[in-house]
Amino acid sequence: MSQELVFYTNPQSRGRIVRWMLEEVGRPYRTEILDYATTLKAPEYLAINPMGKVPAIRHRDAVVTECAAICAYLADAFPEAGLAPPANDPRRGTYYRWLFFGAGPLEAAVVNKMLGFETRPEQGRMAGYGSLQTALDTAETALRAGDYILGDQFSAADVYFGSELGFFMQFGAIEPRPAFAAYVERVMGRPAAVRAREIDDALAPQPQPAQGEPQPA
């Protein structure tokens, strides 16, 4: 059984969340960069993720897709990194609660807004997130325990939650509430987060100068 850890991604994707998680784990991994126009929809990758989306990882005999699932898997596969409470720790429930709240109601509420759809009051019962305002207010309660979602312990839940809030504020999809901004600044300053950004920034296509502009030497 192969112990190799393979990371499938594109530097301009949600794969940045998993890159950060991998850097927090601190174990060797191999990166496969996929191109949106070609390899992402090629049969070889569709055999790994039929959705034709990134990120995904392959580890031992497991293929895992979906950012929150990958974060949870890696935290359990490499417990020495200390990125999840032990199974018998009461905080395990809090960890799962907010990790999957971010991946479910919060993301759905904000992405729907970005796509031009928001629930009317009478539709709130049909949507898992109720309303965008409810989802954001609820997200803010997750940050009241301390510096991190688990209080004084950083975890995989912070990788996901911090990435998500950071993305949403960066693109103007949500208001930069003080609690959100302070939390994102705190978690994004971690050495693993900085390393992950530097890696993906270096891999991202560089903007091409307009015709007639001087070319770099």
C-alpha positions as CSV (number, residue, x, y, z in Angstrom):
1,M,0.0,0.0,0.0
2,S,1.5,3.3,-1.1
3,Q,2.1,5.9,1.6
4,E,2.5,8.7,-1.0
5,L,0.3,11.8,-0.4
6,V,-0.7,13.4,-3.7
7,F,-2.4,16.8,-3.9
8,Y,-4.4,17.7,-7.0
9,T,-5.0,21.4,-7.4
10,N,-4.9,24.6,-9.3
11,P,-3.3,27.6,-7.6
12,Q,-6.4,29.7,-8.5
13,S,-8.9,27.5,-6.7
14,R,-10.2,26.3,-3.3
15,G,-7.1,24.1,-3.4
16,R,-5.4,27.0,-1.5
17,I,-7.3,25.8,1.6
18,V,-5.9,22.3,1.3
19,R,-2.4,23.6,0.5
20,W,-2.5,25.5,3.8
21,M,-3.7,22.3,5.6
22,L,-0.9,20.3,4.1
23,E,1.6,22.8,5.2
24,E,0.2,22.7,8.7
25,V,0.4,18.9,8.7
26,G,4.1,19.1,7.7
27,R,4.4,15.8,5.9
28,P,5.9,15.3,2.3
29,Y,3.4,15.5,-0.5
30,R,3.4,15.6,-4.3
31,T,1.5,18.3,-6.1
32,E,-0.3,17.7,-9.4
33,I,-1.3,21.0,-11.0
34,L,-4.4,20.7,-13.2
35,D,-5.4,23.2,-15.9
36,Y,-9.0,24.3,-16.2
37,A,-9.1,24.1,-19.9
38,T,-7.5,20.7,-20.3
39,T,-6.4,18.2,-17.6
40,L,-9.1,19.1,-15.1
41,K,-11.7,17.4,-17.4
42,A,-9.4,14.7,-18.8
43,P,-10.4,11.1,-18.2
44,E,-7.4,10.5,-15.9
45,Y,-8.6,13.1,-13.5
46,L,-12.3,12.4,-13.8
47,A,-11.4,8.9,-12.6
48,I,-10.3,10.6,-9.4
49,N,-13.0,13.2,-9.1
50,P,-16.0,12.7,-11.5
51,M,-17.0,16.3,-10.7
52,G,-13.9,17.5,-12.6
53,K,-13.1,19.9,-9.7
54,V,-10.2,20.5,-7.4
55,P,-8.9,20.0,-4.9
56,A,-8.5,16.3,-4.2
57,I,-6.0,14.2,-2.4
58,R,-4.9,10.6,-2.7
59,H,-3.3,8.9,0.3
60,R,-2.8,5.1,0.7
61,D,-6.0,3.6,-0.8
62,A,-8.2,6.7,-0.1
63,V,-9.2,9.4,-2.5
64,V,-10.8,12.4,-0.8
65,T,-12.5,15.4,-2.3
66,E,-14.2,18.5,-0.8
67,C,-12.1,20.9,1.2
68,A,-13.7,20.3,4.6
69,A,-13.5,16.5,4.1
70,I,-9.9,16.7,3.1
71,C,-9.1,18.9,6.2
72,A,-10.8,16.5,8.5
73,Y,-9.1,13.5,6.9
74,L,-5.7,14.9,7.1
75,A,-6.1,16.0,10.7
76,D,-7.1,12.4,11.6
77,A,-4.5,10.7,9.3
78,F,-1.7,12.7,11.0
79,P,-2.7,13.2,14.6
80,E,0.8,14.2,15.6
81,A,0.2,17.5,14.0
82,G,-2.4,18.3,16.7
83,L,-5.0,19.7,14.3
84,A,-8.1,18.0,15.7
85,P,-9.2,17.2,19.3
86,P,-9.0,13.5,20.2
87,A,-12.1,11.4,19.6
88,N,-12.9,11.3,23.3
89,D,-12.5,15.1,23.8
90,P,-15.8,17.0,24.3
91,R,-14.4,19.7,22.0
92,R,-14.6,17.2,19.1
93,G,-18.3,18.1,18.7
94,T,-17.5,21.8,18.5
95,Y,-14.7,21.2,16.0
96,Y,-17.0,19.2,13.7
97,R,-19.9,21.7,14.2
98,W,-18.0,24.7,12.9
99,L,-15.9,22.9,10.3
100,F,-19.1,21.6,8.6
101,F,-21.1,24.8,9.2
102,G,-18.5,26.6,7.2
103,A,-18.7,24.0,4.4
104,G,-22.5,23.9,4.4
105,P,-24.7,26.7,5.5
106,L,-22.2,29.5,5.4
107,E,-20.7,28.8,2.0
108,A,-24.2,28.2,0.5
109,A,-25.5,31.5,1.9
110,V,-22.6,33.6,0.6
111,V,-22.3,31.9,-2.8
112,N,-26.0,32.2,-3.4
113,K,-25.6,36.0,-2.8
114,M,-22.7,36.1,-5.2
115,L,-24.8,34.5,-7.8
116,G,-27.6,37.0,-7.3
117,F,-30.0,34.9,-5.2
118,E,-31.0,35.6,-1.6
119,T,-33.8,33.9,0.2
120,R,-37.0,35.8,1.0
121,P,-38.2,35.6,4.6
122,E,-40.8,33.1,3.7
123,Q,-38.2,30.8,2.1
124,G,-35.9,30.7,5.1
125,R,-37.3,27.4,6.3
126,M,-36.5,25.7,3.0
127,A,-32.8,26.8,3.0
128,G,-30.4,25.1,5.3
129,Y,-28.8,28.5,6.1
130,G,-32.1,30.3,6.7
131,S,-30.8,33.7,5.5
132,L,-27.5,35.3,4.8
133,Q,-27.8,37.5,7.8
134,T,-28.5,34.5,10.0
135,A,-25.6,32.6,8.6
136,L,-23.2,35.5,9.2
137,D,-24.5,36.2,12.7
138,T,-24.1,32.5,13.5
139,A,-20.5,32.4,12.1
140,E,-19.6,35.2,14.4
141,T,-20.6,33.2,17.4
142,A,-18.0,30.6,16.4
143,L,-15.3,33.1,17.1
144,R,-16.3,34.0,20.7
145,A,-14.4,31.1,22.4
146,G,-11.0,32.8,22.1
147,D,-8.3,33.2,19.5
148,Y,-9.5,30.1,17.6
149,I,-12.7,28.1,17.2
150,L,-11.6,25.8,20.0
151,G,-10.5,28.7,22.2
152,D,-6.7,28.5,22.6
153,Q,-6.2,25.5,20.2
154,F,-5.7,26.0,16.5
155,S,-7.3,23.2,14.5
156,A,-8.3,22.2,11.0
157,A,-11.6,24.0,11.6
158,D,-9.6,27.2,11.6
159,V,-7.9,26.4,8.3
160,Y,-11.3,26.0,6.6
161,F,-13.2,28.8,8.5
162,G,-10.3,31.3,8.2
163,S,-9.8,30.6,4.5
164,E,-13.4,30.9,3.7
165,L,-14.0,34.2,5.6
166,G,-10.8,35.6,4.1
167,F,-11.9,34.7,0.6
168,F,-15.3,36.2,1.1
169,M,-14.0,39.4,2.5
170,Q,-11.3,39.7,-0.2
171,F,-13.9,39.6,-2.9
172,G,-16.4,41.8,-1.2
173,A,-19.0,39.1,-0.8
174,I,-19.5,39.8,2.9
175,E,-19.0,42.8,5.2
176,P,-15.6,42.9,7.0
177,R,-17.0,42.6,10.5
178,P,-14.3,43.4,13.1
179,A,-14.5,39.9,14.6
180,F,-14.0,38.4,11.1
181,A,-11.2,40.7,10.1
182,A,-9.3,40.1,13.4
183,Y,-9.7,36.4,13.2
184,V,-8.6,36.1,9.6
185,E,-5.5,38.3,10.2
186,R,-4.6,36.1,13.2
187,V,-4.9,32.7,11.5
188,M,-3.5,33.9,8.1
189,G,-0.3,35.0,9.9
190,R,0.6,31.5,10.8
191,P,3.9,30.3,9.2
192,A,2.2,27.4,7.4
193,A,-0.5,29.8,6.0
194,V,2.2,32.2,4.7
195,R,4.2,29.3,3.1
196,A,1.1,28.0,1.4
197,R,0.3,31.4,-0.1
198,E,3.8,31.8,-1.3
199,I,3.8,28.4,-3.0
200,D,0.5,29.0,-4.7
201,D,1.3,32.6,-5.7
202,A,4.4,31.4,-7.4
203,L,2.5,28.7,-9.3
204,A,-0.3,31.0,-10.4
205,P,-0.2,32.4,-13.9
206,Q,1.4,35.8,-14.0
207,P,-0.5,38.6,-15.6
208,Q,0.8,39.4,-19.1
209,P,1.7,43.0,-20.0
210,A,-0.6,44.7,-22.5
211,Q,0.6,45.0,-26.0
212,G,3.1,47.8,-26.3
213,E,4.1,47.7,-22.6
214,P,7.8,47.0,-21.8
215,Q,8.6,43.4,-21.2
216,P,10.6,42.4,-18.0
217,A,14.2,41.8,-18.6
